Amino acid sequence: MSTLPNKSQILDWISENPTLTSKRDIAKAFGIKGAARIDLKRLLKELEDEGHLSKRKKTYRDPDRLPPVSVLQVLAPNDHGDLFARPLEWHGEGVEPVVLYVPRNSDPALGEGDRILARLQVVHEDDHNYEARLIRRIGSSPRKVVGIFRQGSEGGRIMPIDKGNDKEWLVAPDATGGAKDGELVEAEQAGPKGRMGLPKARIVLRLGDPTAPRAVSLIAIHQHGIPDDFPQEVLDEADAMKPAGLKGREDLRDMPLVTIDPSDARDHDDAVFAEADSDPNNPGGHILWVAIADVAHYVSPGSKLDREARKRGNSSYFPDRVVPMLPDRLSGDLCSLHEGVPRACLAVRMVLDAEGNKISHRFVRGLMRSPASLNYQEVQAAMDGEPNERTESLIHPVIRPLYAAYAALRSARERRQPLDLDLPERKVVLDDDGKVQSVDFTERLDAHRLIEECMVLANVAAAETLIAKNTPLLFRVHEEPAMEKLDSLRETAQSAGLVLAKGQVLQTRHLNKLLHDAEGTDEAELINLATLRSMTQAYYNPQNFGHFGLALKNYAHFTSPIRRYSDLIVHRALITAHGWGGDGLSPVDLETLEATAQHISDTERRSMLAERDTTDRYLAAFLSDRIGAEFTGKISGIAKFGVFVKLDETGADGLVPISTLGNEYFHFDREAGTLMGGDTGRIIALGMRAKVKLIEAAPVTGGIAFEMLELEGKEVERGSGGRMHGFGRGRRKAGPSPKRKAAKSKIKAAKTKRKVTRRRK
């Protein structure tokens, strides 16, 4: 008898085979026979009671009509942004009916390929026959996997490249797509599990040699489903664009608005200029201009460019490539504020007092021409007295006034007290062949902070203007940490001899005091990491819940419309609010604002994961020829199966399996985030100094493994199979030792203390 499928597997089968959904079909698909059919019937009844399935009576119906509840596959939006869906239960002989999906405000965002269970209503419209209301999303296009193809006598197998995923996929002889042994492939699920309980797959794309240097980012792109090819009609639409003219715009071409970006920047979407305020009523004040590329002029609502940009949500950046939100004709040309050429922009003029407080601001739709495209390093060098040919003539009219305005903004920032984390950023440097040349930590300059403060203030101005004009927009929301996470942070601080105030409304200044107290100590990195982990993740929402991390009540993303769809929506909102033309917010934008917020929050997380995975793989490749080498670092994570150590040299994270920590049981305390030796009472906690030996570095998966050599300067005895409490094998039959009894008492006392403390709050 085959293993009974779980509910998720049954729903997946129904999603992928909507015409084979009877109990007999399902039993046949999973090889269920005999008495096991009774258990299958019970599972199907439970799914029906839970609302996941709807059983239809065995009655005859018109074969040329769709059932009132049907499975649909969502199609790409049309030119007007409408979503149509293809019926997967159509058995008629006539023309396939057209179904329009009608979303409610509470419905999740749907995209091309999603499969839904929907309630249908017959209508008699010119362009559709049915209207569909969502019951539930039951899946999307067939599940995909990226892995290494291993050829066999009967087709082959795919070995997934996900870290920690060792489940293989079977590939039939007629489903290999011509893939060769050892090739990196992308495949999709091709039905239920086959023999040995392994899922079946069909290879849909050959990606080449997995060890090739530039395959690293390609793996992440396909693994996370990031669209990396523009449809031809989108490229054609972009190529047909012409530069914007001055009509309807304020002429800013004589203003020296400069762009300041990384030296390897692929686009320039923001420019800045500052000067002293000549108003006698504002002594020591500043005029600060921030100009942003006018992407809305080129990407109009409902256009092919707009649909593709919304689908992508944002650009994704990798060490060797960028997957842009917009085609290069726009992102690298017409919408990029290049030196010496006229470019359409939305600009904000902000008046600051001597203390950096914004007194007033106004937005304009303009045409600018940047005199220079600069990078952070050369701007900082010029300010430090070492100008080059490009910056020498700009020091007095442009650079010094910008730094003067920044000094005022910095003063305002210190009073506002946004969260001030000190977490160095890693940068993977590749050589011309795409191999890792070095892994560096990015240097933070005042030039970086200058641009950040200018952008933050412009974003605040955009949010304030749209709130005042009662125009819908997408806010950038960052909510305060959850109480349980603050409790965990407080315990981490206490273990380091520090204090996080409690019994009051948490503000970022409280966290900054903790970070300041830890600065310069061995626990500084631990406290910074623990503070970061206590934070919620920022997201987009049409409602304003404030930005906790920046200590701001009103905040929206306005400054990067080339690479973020959220900013494009804010630009359209500003155009609508000021009456600058017909390319502002459309009715579809307004109707789908909540769905757009959810969708682009999801695509942002998708890009972050892909970028992180790529960095992990590059770091593993960089270390792969140093197996056996010894490194120093700190414990950055603790789990029941081991600890993670972050190396000082590269910032790479690797796992120390619990088997290398000694011959005793280790109790994992999830609340405290520690491991405690059952015999010795030894506690392993975040932030401890460690010396490790590299035992594995797998570039394809990004996995790195270490053996623990020293902890807090003390040698760690090599374990012969260290065990977790309740998970070990071959437990000793002798009674517990005195040390072990003491350790158990210590663990119990620690847990009791935490419970009592929390009850008293």
ChimeraX attribute file (.defattr): number of C-alpha atoms within 10 A of each C-alpha:
attribute: neighborCount
match mode: 1-to-1
recipient: residues
	/A:1	10
	/A:2	13
	/A:3	10
	/A:4	17
	/A:5	19
	/A:6	10
	/A:7	15
	/A:8	11
	/A:9	14
	/A:10	20
	/A:11	19
	/A:12	18
	/A:13	18
	/A:14	20
	/A:15	25
	/A:16	23
	/A:17	16
	/A:18	17
	/A:19	14
	/A:20	16
	/A:21	18
	/A:22	13
	/A:23	13
	/A:24	12
	/A:25	14
	/A:26	20
	/A:27	19
	/A:28	12
	/A:29	17
	/A:30	20
	/A:31	16
	/A:32	20
	/A:33	14
	/A:34	7
	/A:35	9
	/A:36	16
	/A:37	16
	/A:38	12
	/A:39	13
	/A:40	21
	/A:41	13
	/A:42	12
	/A:43	17
	/A:44	21
	/A:45	16
	/A:46	14
	/A:47	17
	/A:48	13
	/A:49	11
	/A:50	10
	/A:51	11
	/A:52	17
	/A:53	16
	/A:54	15
	/A:55	11
	/A:56	9
	/A:57	6
	/A:58	6
	/A:59	5
	/A:60	6
	/A:61	9
	/A:62	9
	/A:63	12
	/A:64	14
	/A:65	14
	/A:66	22
	/A:67	17
	/A:68	12
	/A:69	19
	/A:70	19
	/A:71	29
	/A:72	28
	/A:73	20
	/A:74	23
	/A:75	19
	/A:76	18
	/A:77	18
	/A:78	13
	/A:79	13
	/A:80	12
	/A:81	17
	/A:82	15
	/A:83	19
	/A:84	23
	/A:85	25
	/A:86	18
	/A:87	22
	/A:88	17
	/A:89	17
	/A:90	21
	/A:91	14
	/A:92	13
	/A:93	8
	/A:94	9
	/A:95	8
	/A:96	15
	/A:97	17
	/A:98	16
	/A:99	23
	/A:100	21
	/A:101	22
	/A:102	13
	/A:103	19
	/A:104	12
	/A:105	11
	/A:106	8
	/A:107	16
	/A:108	16
	/A:109	16
	/A:110	20
	/A:111	16
	/A:112	16
	/A:113	17
	/A:114	19
	/A:115	26
	/A:116	24
	/A:117	22
	/A:118	21
	/A:119	19
	/A:120	21
	/A:121	15
	/A:122	14
	/A:123	12
	/A:124	9
	/A:125	10
	/A:126	6
	/A:127	10
	/A:128	14
	/A:129	16
	/A:130	21
	/A:131	21
	/A:132	23
	/A:133	18
	/A:134	18
	/A:135	16
	/A:136	17
	/A:137	18
	/A:138	19
	/A:139	18
	/A:140	18
	/A:141	15
	/A:142	18
	/A:143	13
	/A:144	18
	/A:145	24
	/A:146	24
	/A:147	25
	/A:148	26
	/A:149	28
	/A:150	18
	/A:151	18
	/A:152	13
	/A:153	6
	/A:154	11
	/A:155	15
	/A:156	20
	/A:157	22
	/A:158	28
	/A:159	20
	/A:160	23
	/A:161	24
	/A:162	19
	/A:163	13
	/A:164	9
	/A:165	10
	/A:166	10
	/A:167	12
	/A:168	18
	/A:169	26
	/A:170	28
	/A:171	28
	/A:172	17
	/A:173	15
	/A:174	11
	/A:175	18
	/A:176	23
	/A:177	15
	/A:178	12
	/A:179	21
	/A:180	17
	/A:181	14
	/A:182	17
	/A:183	19
	/A:184	27
	/A:185	27
	/A:186	23
	/A:187	26
	/A:188	18
	/A:189	20
	/A:190	20
	/A:191	16
	/A:192	18
	/A:193	19
	/A:194	16
	/A:195	9
	/A:196	8
	/A:197	14
	/A:198	15
	/A:199	17
	/A:200	22
	/A:201	29
	/A:202	23
	/A:203	24
	/A:204	16
	/A:205	17
	/A:206	19
	/A:207	18
	/A:208	15
	/A:209	15
	/A:210	20
	/A:211	14
	/A:212	12
	/A:213	18
	/A:214	18
	/A:215	19
	/A:216	26
	/A:217	23
	/A:218	19
	/A:219	26
	/A:220	24
	/A:221	22
	/A:222	19
	/A:223	19
	/A:224	17
	/A:225	15
	/A:226	20
	/A:227	16
	/A:228	16
	/A:229	10
	/A:230	16
	/A:231	12
	/A:232	9
	/A:233	11
	/A:234	18
	/A:235	18
	/A:236	15
	/A:237	16
	/A:238	21
	/A:239	13
	/A:240	8
	/A:241	14
	/A:242	9
	/A:243	13
	/A:244	17
	/A:245	12
	/A:246	15
	/A:247	9
	/A:248	11
	/A:249	17
	/A:250	16
	/A:251	16
	/A:252	22
	/A:253	17
	/A:254	11
	/A:255	15
	/A:256	19
	/A:257	25
	/A:258	25
	/A:259	24
	/A:260	24
	/A:261	22
	/A:262	13
	/A:263	12
	/A:264	7
	/A:265	9
	/A:266	16
	/A:267	20
	/A:268	24
	/A:269	25
	/A:270	26
	/A:271	29
	/A:272	24
	/A:273	22
	/A:274	26
	/A:275	18
	/A:276	19
	/A:277	18
	/A:278	12
	/A:279	10
	/A:280	8
	/A:281	9
	/A:282	15
	/A:283	12
	/A:284	18
	/A:285	25
	/A:286	28
	/A:287	21
	/A:288	25
	/A:289	23
	/A:290	26
	/A:291	30
	/A:292	30
	/A:293	29
	/A:294	27
	/A:295	25
	/A:296	25
	/A:297	20
	/A:298	21
	/A:299	21
	/A:300	19
	/A:301	23
	/A:302	19
	/A:303	17
	/A:304	23
	/A:305	24
	/A:306	22
	/A:307	21
	/A:308	20
	/A:309	24
	/A:310	22
	/A:311	21
	/A:312	25
	/A:313	27
	/A:314	26
	/A:315	21
	/A:316	24
	/A:317	18
	/A:318	19
	/A:319	18
	/A:320	18
	/A:321	12
	/A:322	13
	/A:323	19
	/A:324	26
	/A:325	27
	/A:326	30
	/A:327	22
	/A:328	17
	/A:329	17
	/A:330	22
	/A:331	24
	/A:332	18
	/A:333	15
	/A:334	23
	/A:335	28
	/A:336	25
	/A:337	31
	/A:338	22
	/A:339	17
	/A:340	13
	/A:341	13
	/A:342	19
	/A:343	26
	/A:344	30
	/A:345	30
	/A:346	25
	/A:347	26
	/A:348	23
	/A:349	19
	/A:350	22
	/A:351	21
	/A:352	23
	/A:353	20
	/A:354	20
	/A:355	18
	/A:356	20
	/A:357	18
	/A:358	20
	/A:359	11
	/A:360	12
	/A:361	18
	/A:362	13
	/A:363	20
	/A:364	19
	/A:365	23
	/A:366	24
	/A:367	25
	/A:368	29
	/A:369	23
	/A:370	22
	/A:371	19
	/A:372	19
	/A:373	18
	/A:374	17
	/A:375	17
	/A:376	20
	/A:377	19
	/A:378	18
	/A:379	26
	/A:380	18
	/A:381	15
	/A:382	19
	/A:383	19
	/A:384	9
	/A:385	10
	/A:386	12
	/A:387	17
	/A:388	12
	/A:389	8
	/A:390	15
	/A:391	19
	/A:392	15
	/A:393	12
	/A:394	18
	/A:395	17
	/A:396	12
	/A:397	13
	/A:398	18
	/A:399	23
	/A:400	17
	/A:401	19
	/A:402	25
	/A:403	18
	/A:404	19
	/A:405	27
	/A:406	24
	/A:407	17
	/A:408	19
	/A:409	23
	/A:410	17
	/A:411	14
	/A:412	16
	/A:413	17
	/A:414	11
	/A:415	11
	/A:416	14
	/A:417	19
	/A:418	19
	/A:419	20
	/A:420	17
	/A:421	17
	/A:422	14
	/A:423	12
	/A:424	13
	/A:425	11
	/A:426	15
	/A:427	15
	/A:428	21
	/A:429	15
	/A:430	17
	/A:431	10
	/A:432	8
	/A:433	10
	/A:434	15
	/A:435	17
	/A:436	19
	/A:437	13
	/A:438	15
	/A:439	19
	/A:440	15
	/A:441	15
	/A:442	11
	/A:443	11
	/A:444	12
	/A:445	13
	/A:446	16
	/A:447	22
	/A:448	18
	/A:449	14
	/A:450	20
	/A:451	21
	/A:452	13
	/A:453	16
	/A:454	23
	/A:455	22
	/A:456	18
	/A:457	18
	/A:458	28
	/A:459	23
	/A:460	18
	/A:461	24
	/A:462	27
	/A:463	25
	/A:464	17
	/A:465	18
	/A:466	19
	/A:467	15
	/A:468	10
	/A:469	14
	/A:470	10
	/A:471	15
	/A:472	20
	/A:473	31
	/A:474	26
	/A:475	26
	/A:476	26
	/A:477	25
	/A:478	22
	/A:479	15
	/A:480	19
	/A:481	18
	/A:482	11
	/A:483	11
	/A:484	12
	/A:485	17
	/A:486	20
	/A:487	18
	/A:488	19
	/A:489	23
	/A:490	21
	/A:491	19
	/A:492	24
	/A:493	21
	/A:494	12
	/A:495	14
	/A:496	18
	/A:497	11
	/A:498	17
	/A:499	19
	/A:500	19
	/A:501	13
	/A:502	12
	/A:503	6
	/A:504	7
	/A:505	7
	/A:506	16
	/A:507	15
	/A:508	18
	/A:509	17
	/A:510	18
	/A:511	23
	/A:512	19
	/A:513	17
	/A:514	21
	/A:515	25
	/A:516	16
	/A:517	16
	/A:518	21
	/A:519	15
	/A:520	10
	/A:521	11
	/A:522	14
	/A:523	24
	/A:524	20
	/A:525	22
	/A:526	23
	/A:527	28
	/A:528	21
	/A:529	19
	/A:530	22
	/A:531	24
	/A:532	17
	/A:533	15
	/A:534	18
	/A:535	17
	/A:536	16
	/A:537	14
	/A:538	15
	/A:539	19
	/A:540	25
	/A:541	22
	/A:542	18
	/A:543	13
	/A:544	19
	/A:545	17
	/A:546	19
	/A:547	21
	/A:548	21
	/A:549	21
	/A:550	17
	/A:551	18
	/A:552	17
	/A:553	14
	/A:554	19
	/A:555	26
	/A:556	27
	/A:557	26
	/A:558	28
	/A:559	28
	/A:560	19
	/A:561	26
	/A:562	29
	/A:563	23
	/A:564	24
	/A:565	26
	/A:566	27
	/A:567	25
	/A:568	29
	/A:569	27
	/A:570	28
	/A:571	28
	/A:572	26
	/A:573	26
	/A:574	27
	/A:575	22
	/A:576	20
	/A:577	19
	/A:578	16
	/A:579	11
	/A:580	15
	/A:581	11
	/A:582	13
	/A:583	18
	/A:584	24
	/A:585	24
	/A:586	16
	/A:587	10
	/A:588	13
	/A:589	20
	/A:590	15
	/A:591	13
	/A:592	16
	/A:593	20
	/A:594	21
	/A:595	21
	/A:596	26
	/A:597	22
	/A:598	16
	/A:599	20
	/A:600	23
	/A:601	20
	/A:602	15
	/A:603	21
	/A:604	19
	/A:605	14
	/A:606	19
	/A:607	24
	/A:608	14
	/A:609	14
	/A:610	25
	/A:611	18
	/A:612	14
	/A:613	24
	/A:614	27
	/A:615	23
	/A:616	23
	/A:617	23
	/A:618	30
	/A:619	25
	/A:620	25
	/A:621	24
	/A:622	21
	/A:623	20
	/A:624	17
	/A:625	11
	/A:626	14
	/A:627	14
	/A:628	14
	/A:629	12
	/A:630	15
	/A:631	18
	/A:632	17
	/A:633	22
	/A:634	26
	/A:635	24
	/A:636	22
	/A:637	20
	/A:638	21
	/A:639	16
	/A:640	19
	/A:641	18
	/A:642	21
	/A:643	23
	/A:644	23
	/A:645	31
	/A:646	21
	/A:647	19
	/A:648	12
	/A:649	12
	/A:650	19
	/A:651	18
	/A:652	21
	/A:653	24
	/A:654	26
	/A:655	24
	/A:656	24
	/A:657	20
	/A:658	24
	/A:659	19
	/A:660	20
	/A:661	27
	/A:662	18
	/A:663	18
	/A:664	24
	/A:665	25
	/A:666	30
	/A:667	21
	/A:668	21
	/A:669	16
	/A:670	12
	/A:671	13
	/A:672	18
	/A:673	17
	/A:674	19
	/A:675	26
	/A:676	23
	/A:677	26
	/A:678	25
	/A:679	19
	/A:680	18
	/A:681	22
	/A:682	12
	/A:683	15
	/A:684	20
	/A:685	21
	/A:686	26
	/A:687	24
	/A:688	17
	/A:689	20
	/A:690	22
	/A:691	23
	/A:692	24
	/A:693	19
	/A:694	21
	/A:695	16
	/A:696	20
	/A:697	23
	/A:698	20
	/A:699	23
	/A:700	25
	/A:701	23
	/A:702	22
	/A:703	22
	/A:704	26
	/A:705	21
	/A:706	26
	/A:707	24
	/A:708	27
	/A:709	20
	/A:710	17
	/A:711	19
	/A:712	13
	/A:713	11
	/A:714	11
	/A:715	12
	/A:716	18
	/A:717	13
	/A:718	15
	/A:719	17
	/A:720	12
	/A:721	17
	/A:722	22
	/A:723	27
	/A:724	22
	/A:725	17
	/A:726	10
	/A:727	11
	/A:728	13
	/A:729	11
	/A:730	6
	/A:731	12
	/A:732	7
	/A:733	6
	/A:734	6
	/A:735	8
	/A:736	13
	/A:737	12
	/A:738	11
	/A:739	14
	/A:740	18
	/A:741	16
	/A:742	16
	/A:743	21
	/A:744	20
	/A:745	12
	/A:746	14
	/A:747	19
	/A:748	11
	/A:749	12
	/A:750	13
	/A:751	14
	/A:752	11
	/A:753	11
	/A:754	14
	/A:755	11
	/A:756	10
	/A:757	10
	/A:758	10
	/A:759	7
	/A:760	6
	/A:761	7
